[in-house]
Amino acid sequence: MSKFLVLLCFLLFFSFSQFILSSSFSLSSSNSTKICPHGQSLALLRLKKSFSVMLDSGSWVCNYYGGTTSYPKTEYWKEGSDCCSWDGVTCDFVTGHVIELDLSCSWLFGTIHSNSTLFLLPHLQRLNLAFNDFNGSSVSSGFGRFSSLTHLNLSHSQFSGLISPEISHLSSLVSLDLSSNWGAEFSPDGFGSLVQNLTKLQNLHLGGISISSVFPNSLLNLSSLTSLHLSFCGLGGRFPDHDIHLPKLEFLSLQGNGDLIGNFPRFNENNSLVLLDLSVTSFGGELPTSIGNLKSLQTLHLSGCKFLGSIPTALQNLTQITSLHLIGNHFNGRIPNVFYNLRKLISLRLSSNNFSGQVPPSIGNLTSLHHLDFADNQLEGVIPSSTLNGFSSLSYVSLRYNSFNGTIPSWVYTQPLLVELDLSHNKLTGRIGEFQFDSLEYIDLSMNELDGSIPSSIFEFVNLTALYLSSNNLSGILETSKFEKLRYLTDLDLSNNMLSLTMSHNSNSMLPNIESVDISHNNISGIWTWNMGKDTLKRLNLSYNLMSGFEMLPGKRMQILDLHCNLLQGSLPTLPDSTFFFSISHNKLIGEISPLICKASSMGVLDLSYNNLSGMLPHCLGNFSEGLNVLNFRRNQFHGTIPLTFLQDNYIKTLDFNDNQFEGRVPRSLIICRGLEVLDLGNNKINDTFPHWLGTLPMLRVLVLRSNRFHGHIGVSKIKFPFTNLRIIDLAHNDFEGDLPEMYLRSLKAIMNIDEGNMTRNYMGSEYYQDSIMLTIKGLEINLVKILNTFTTIDMSSNKFQGEIPECIGNLNSLRGLNLSHNDLTGHIPLSSRNLKMLESLDLSSNKLSGQIPQELTSLTFLAVLNLSQNHLIGYIPQGNQFATFGNDTYYENSGLCGFPLSKRCTIDEIPYPSQEKEAGFESGFDWKITLMGYGCGLVIGFSLGCLIFLSGKPKWLVLIIDENIHKKIIRYKRSTRRRGERRS
């Protein structure tokens, strides 16, 4: 029986095999006879003709992101051949219909119109047009005709405009990728309809598509989802706080949706998540312990969010993780010691948080680590050495902006694959050791306390592109010949050290790719002969050295050249035409400015100040560069008129011609410098009346005309609101006369009501140049090398102004310095001056002011300098607050003044009028004034006046703080009077 069953089974198997073979042969024969339908072949050929083939059309993007080699697939489509054999075309083997079209990475360029023959392929199941350039085509309604489509990929192909809502009709879609078409967008309801209708989606990639809606919770109901990428889509609202039940979800990226808020998503233990990217969103709060449920997670990126608190120890459960990025959050506390089991970690980036304490020892277990980034925290202590010796794969190390001390650990020098090393802005000490491998391309050890010489191994790094060793204590003689192997170096910064330099004869061929060199603040002396980077050098800073000259200026493409504060002699060098910034101030140059300087048509900042240059200025200086920003010729010996004519719509911000011998009038062409902020013509021989027309310049903040020959009345301006932005005014040492310019004082809005609490404090100038000014305080010249944008001062001293100080001076309540000395001013010190609450310096000396010093000036608690000498002031000197710090010279030659600090005592009649507030202990209205008058002039008169004041209730004066000696004298006077009265009785 068993033999029979075996025989039966064999016969059945043989018969079935024959059937399968015959069926396969039949199908094969049938397929060989089925060719692409003519209509579809013709549609494909017409589609080919609608595009041009361009190499740049997405080819590099395809190679970089797509991971495949691009080539023009349609080039091999030939008329008369079977389209099923064409590259990128797949047909149904039974019907011959085109069911798949893959033209990704095909160099296609052109527009897909709504009537494109692409849409004459109704049987398509897969369509891939990624990595081409469709020149702003829209995702039109034609794509909605592919009713059988399961996979659609239009990513990285320059689609733009509104995405047709018909795309939501593709109910069979399993995978939809429209990502990186940055100009495309959904209609307000389009994305919601897509999520509602495409219930079979497994992969949804819409990165870069503008959705601009709240996060649709219905997305989390698509149980088939395995990959969801919605980065940079403009999503807002709140991400659901409930548990996420998507067991198949492996990839979730919401990166770049800055308005999307929420807590860290909660996943139960039954999850398959491999990647979670919430970077640059508004997710925040503390990380939950449930993060330990993500045991399959390989990538966790939370950079640029609002997470805070400490990192939970549950992180140690993520044993599969390879990339952990928590950059730019508000995490604090110590970095937890949780890395023992995270041995697969390749990239660990915790920079820009508030972590403190020391580096945990378990970091040493991360032997596969490539990227280590703890920068911008508050870590301290010694960088671990022995625990981290197991590192051998590190390529990137950044520990900058911390408080690490001690020496650089030995493992740093032994990394065979290390490419980038940044330990800058710490407190590291000791010498820089010798590196054992030459893989480094970027080194930054600046802003530490390292000493010794630069190690010779650094000059063996043939791939080095950037070397920053500035602001240390490095010393020694550096030979230019050492740079011979650094042919790829582009950035070199050795500034703020104690280095000397020896230049060899063959050094000109070195550093052929150098772009930026900063060796400022060192001990470089002699003649500079190193003509490095002839065709590449753009930025050279050799300031604050001891150089005496140049063989020739390096660099044909120079943009920034800073040579200030050296010992340079001779004439002004000829600049490359490309120069944007040139400072050679504080040197010993002589001679005239050659008109050739005007060939530098890109010039933005020209600073020749503090030299011995002479002659007349070339006529071209005001208009030789469209981008001219700053001209600084301060403290030279230039003479003649200022021959400046300016281009219309120029960018001039600063003109500083102080301390020369210029004469003539203020150039009227300044009226077109609408962006002018600083005009300093001080210390010259300019003979003119007040340039009232400058009041129309809307940005003018600093006006210095001191020590010239300006004359006449300043008068009244025809401009309604002149000088509204002016903050620093210096008209001292001229021949102005008449009343102080009350109208102008009323217009200085920039000195009124400055809200410094809500104002960004910065210095006037730009990234490359900062304005400076010379001030005179109590006869001393003070050079402000930087001008804070909140600083304000008015100096009209040493003129012939007459009349009274106007009450409107009190409106300038943000004024810090006021000097009206050496004029012929009369009248009283205005009571409104008590409103100058920010005043730090007040000089009213050498006038004819009379009356008493207002007691209210004691409320000026910032007042550090006061000079009221050589006037006709009388009465008691106010006491208290800052007035207790002023010496005799403050009140010199005011014979009518008395009281501390002067030796002259005040008589009873010189006691100042009391305050308007009642004495705290006298409810009846009696005060010290009445009491003293009673004792001095008789009980009857005193009592009568006291009753009169009691009945009328006036005046309610402020209680005066009286000098201690005077107070004692009054007490003694009262006691003796009382005793005499007792004896009489």
Secondary structure, DSSP 8 states (H G I E B T S, - for coil): -HHHHHHHHHHHHHHHHHHHHHHHHHHHHHHHH----HHHHHHHHHHHHTSEE-TTSSHHHIIIII-S----GGGG--TTS-GGGSTTEEE-TTT--EEEEE-TTS-EES---TT-GGGG-TT-SEEE--SSB-TT----GGGGG-TT--EEE-TTS--EEE--GGGGG-TT-SEEE-TT-TEEE--TTHHHHHHHH-TT-SEEE-TT-B--SB--GGGGG-TT-SEEE-TTS--EEE---S-B--TT--EEE-TT-TEEEE----B-SS----EEE-TTSEEEE---GGGGG-TT--EEE-TTSEEEE---GGGGG-TT--EEE--SSEEEEE--S--TT-TT--EEE--SSEEEE---GGGGG-TT--EEE--SSEEEEE---GGGTT-----EEE--SSEEEE---GGGGG-TT--EEE--SSEEEEE----S-----EEE--SSEEEE---GGGGG-TT--EEE--SSEEEEEEEGGGGGG-TT--EEE--SSEEEEE--TTGGGS-TT--EEE--SS--EEEE-----TTT--EEE--SSEEEEESS---TT--EEE--SS--EES-----TT-SEEE--SSEEEE---GGGGG-TT--EEE--SSEEEE---GGGGTS-TT--EEE--SSEEEE-------TT----EEE--SSEEEE---GGGGG-TT--EEE--SSEE--B--GGGGG-TT--EEE--SS--EEE----SSSSTTTT--EEE--SSEEEEE--HHHHHH-GGGSS--GGGS---BSB-SS-B--EEEEETTEEEEESS-BTT--EEE--SSEEEEE--GGGGG-TT--EEE--SSEEES---GGGGG-TT--EEE--SS--EEE--GGGGG-TT--EEE--SSEEEEE---SGGGGG--GGGGTT-TEEESTTSS----GGGS---BSS--TT-TTS--HHHHHHHHHH-HHHHHHHHHHHHHH-----B-----HHHHHHHHHHHHHHHHHHHHH-
